[in-house]
Amino acid sequence: MNSGILLVDKPQGITSHDVVSRMRRLAGTRKIGHAGTLDPMATGLLILGVNGATRLLHYLVGLDKEYLATIRLGWNTTTDDAEGEPLEAAPADAVAAVTDDAVLAAISPLTGEISQVPSAVSAVKVAGKRAYQRVRDGETVELAARRVTVSAFEPLAFRAGDGHLDIDVRVECSSGTYVRALARDLGAALGTGGHLTALRRTRIGRFEVGEAGELEGFDVAKSIMTPTDAARRALPVVTLTEQQAVDLGHGKRVDVAAIGGLEASNAAAPMSPVLAAVAPDDRLIAIVEPRGRQLKVVTGFPPAESQEDDA
């Protein structure tokens, strides 16, 4: 199996690791990893790396994300989503009194660069152990707030129910943002409690869920994206000469002055601390970083034959 990137539309009810296990069987290799987990309740875009392209996942994890979600106002849960145990419900008249304008006013402070406390059952590590595992072991977990960016938090629809109000929302956010924490904090601001009942990841950087294949019947050979094409969506690209490709492939540094410059399609991201270095035959040679007047290899991508041998 060639090295590359796969885009999978994860179904509800299974873990991201379940998807990886299924794809290992379909691809005939154990060397598959993913960039960014989705909870079993969530659906949507999951990016997988196959063979040598697993080295590229590190540069995809931190891309911004887009989600479609449903927030239910009326009560909190122990996990901030529908999989947790429900806590005390707010009075029905308090929920019924929530107006569209009140929701918009409460969303405003949760937009932009904010300080967010992750859910206690998140994958954040506390003293080397996942927070959710500590909760399962009966421990009380208090996580520190972290700075995240919510560039869009947009209500799309409101549906009143028996003692609750459902709000469909679209969220664009930085990596590390917890949408269920937004649901929790929105409910707290409105005095009703709140939790997430549905979550679908629709975008990671420039990768769209519309391009992803469904897990059932997934065709690996037809769906695999080359490491170069994937790198072009995430990083600025520099095109090498044949000799520069050989030199970088051997771990040598090359002169920036001798490089032709960024590809036009990537010129919008000139401040990236790393670049994708591509050979004339369109093969991804390495992820490099500028060091003075030279480019230094950060992550190398051996020829396809070597990558398959490693698997």
N, C-alpha and C positions, 0 to 999 in steps of 0.2 A: 504493500500500500504506500502511495506517495505521501510526502509530507504536505500538510495544508491545514486550512481552517474550515470548520463545518458550522453552519448556522442551523440550530434546531429550535422548533417551536415546542417547548416543554408542555406536556399536558398536565392537568390538575391531578393531585393525589399521589405523585411520586416525587422522590428527592432528585436533586441534581446528580447525585452519585449514581442513582438508578439509571439515569440517562447515559452517563459515562459507561456504565457496565454494559448496557445494551449496545452502545456504539462500538465498544471494544470487540464484541462478538461480530457485529456487522462489518467492521473494518479489518478484522483479522489481526489486530495488534493490541497489546496492552498499553502502549505508549500513547494514551489519550488523557488530556486534562481539560478543565473548563475555566473560563474567566468570569468569576462572579456567580455565586449560588443564587438559586431561587428556592423559597420555602415550598414544601409540598402543596400548600394551598394555592400558590401562585402559578400562573401560566406565562408563556411568552418566550422571548428570545434568550437563548443560551448559546454562548460561543464556545466551541470546542477546538482544541488544537490536536493534530495528529502527528505522531512521530516527531521529527525535528522542529516542527512548527509550535510545539508546546513551549519552546523558548520565547515565542512571540507573545504568549498570553500575558506575561508580566506587563507588557506595554498596552494591553487592551483593558485590563482590569480597572484602571483609573479613569477611563473615559466617562463622560457624563451620560446620564440615563433618562429615558422617558417612560412613564407608566400611565396606564389607565386604571383607576381604582374606584371602589365603592366604600364610602365611610358611613357607618351607621351610628347616628346619635341616639342616646337613650340610656346606655350603660357602658361601663368599662368591662374588659375581660382580663384574666390573669396574664395573657400573652399579647394583649393589644390587638388581637385578631379573632376571627370566628372559631379558631381551633382551641381557644382557652376557655376556662370556666367563667361564666358570667358573674359579675359582681353586682352590688346593689343598683337597682334601676332608678333613674331619675323620675320624679312625678310626671305623669302623662301631660299635665297642663303646662309644665315647664318646657317639655319637648315641643308641644303644639304651639307655644309662644315664639319659637325660633323663627325669625324671618330671613328672607334671602339677604337683606341688607346686613343683618346681624352676622350671618355667615361670612359675607364678604369682609366685614370689619374685623372679624376674628382671624380670617385667613391672612390679612395684610401683615401682621407682625411675624407670621410664619413664612414669609417670602423674603428673598434676598439672602444675605449672609446671616445665618442665625446660629445660636448655640443650642444644640439638640442633645438630649439624654437618650441614648439608644434603649430599646426595649430590654428588659431584664433577661429575656429568652433569646437574645441575639447571639451571633457567633463571635462577638467581641471576646477576646481572651482576658481573663483576670488571673494574674499569677500563673500563667501558662495553661490555664484550663478554660474552655469555652463557657461563657456565661450561662447558656441554656443548660449545660450539663450540671453546673453548680445548682441551678434552680431545681432540676430533676432530682438531685441528691439531697434536696431539702434545705439547702443553704439560702440565706437572704443575700441578694446581690444588689449592690448599689453601684451603678456605673457613672463615671465622670462624663460631663457634657463635652461635646466636641463641636468644632466649627464646621458647618456644612453650608452649601449654597443651594437654595431652592429658587431657580430662575423663573419657574412658572408653577402656580398652584391655582388652577382654574376650575370652578364649578361648571359642570356641563348639564346636570339635570337634578331635580329634587323630587322625591317620592315619599309622601307621608304614609305611615303605616300605623298599626295598633301599638301606640306607646313608643314609636321610634320614627326617625326621619332618615331616609337614605339619600346620600349625596354622591352622584357620580362625578369624579374629578379627573383632571389631567395634571400630571406633575412632571416637571423637568427639573433634574437635580444633579448635584455632584455625586461622585462615587462616595459611598459611606453614609449616604442619607437613608434613614429608615422611614418608609411611607407609613407604616403602622404607628410610628411615633408621631407623625403628623396627625393621624387620626385621633390618637390619644390626646394630643395637645390641643387640637381643635375642640374636642369634646370638653376638655377642662376649661378652655376659654369661654365656652358657651354655657357652662354649668350643667351640662347634661350627661357628661361622660361620652366616650366614643371609641369605636374600634373598627378595624378593617374587615370587610366581608368578602371582598374580591380584589385581586391584584393581577395585572397583566403588564409585563415589560414589553414595550413596543419598539424601543430603540436603545442601542448602546453606541455612542459616538455616531459614526456614519453607517453603522450596520442596522438594517431595518428588519422587523419581524416578518414583513411581507416577503422577504427573500428566503426565509427559513423554511425548512421542510418539516412535515409532521413526522413524529417518531415512528408511527405505524407505516411501514412500507418505505422507509427512508432509503434513498439510493446514494450510497457514499461516493461511488465513482463519479456520478454525474453532478454531485453537489459540492465536491471539495473545491475550495478556493485556494489559489496559490499563495504562499507566504508573501510574495511581492505585492499581489493585489490587496491582501489584507493590510500590509504595512502602509501602503499608499493611503489607506483610509484613516490611519491613526497617526502618522508621522510625516514630517517633511521628508522628501526623498532627494538624494544626490545621486547622479549617474556617473559611474566610474569609467575609466578606460580599461582595456583588457589587462594591462600591466598593474594598474591600481587594484583591480579585482583580485589578481593573484597575490599581490602584496598584503592586502587586508585579509585575504583568506589564510595567509600564513601568520597573521597576528601582527604584521608590521604596521607602522604608522605611515600615512600618506599626507602630502602637502595639500592644505586647503586651497592655496593659490592655483594649484593645478586642476582643481575640481571645477566643472562647468557651472556649478551653481544649483540652486533648488529648482525642481520641476515646477512649472508655472501653476499646476493644479494644487500644489502644496504651499505656495507662497504666502497663503493666509496664516500659516502657523510658523513664522520664522523664529519665534522665541522658544521653541521646544528645546530642551537641554540635550536631546538626542535626535539623531537622524537615521533614516534607513538608507543604507548604501547598496546600490543596485548595479549589477554588471551590465555590459552592453547587450547580453543575451536575455536580459530581464530576470536574472536570477538574483534573489536576495542574498547578499554576501554577509552583511553584518549590520547590527545596530551600533552606531558610532557616536562619539561625543567630541566636540572641538576641544583641543588642548593647544592653546596658543595658535600657531599657524598650521597645526596638523590635526588630523582626525585619528582618534584612538578607538580600537575595537572594545565595545562593552559586552556585546553578545554576538558570537559568531554562528553562522549557519553553514555547516559542512555541505558538500555535494549530496544529492539525494541518495546515492549509494551508501555513503557513510551514515546518513541519518537512519536508513532502514536497518543497517547492521546494528546500530545502537539499540533499536527497538527489540 
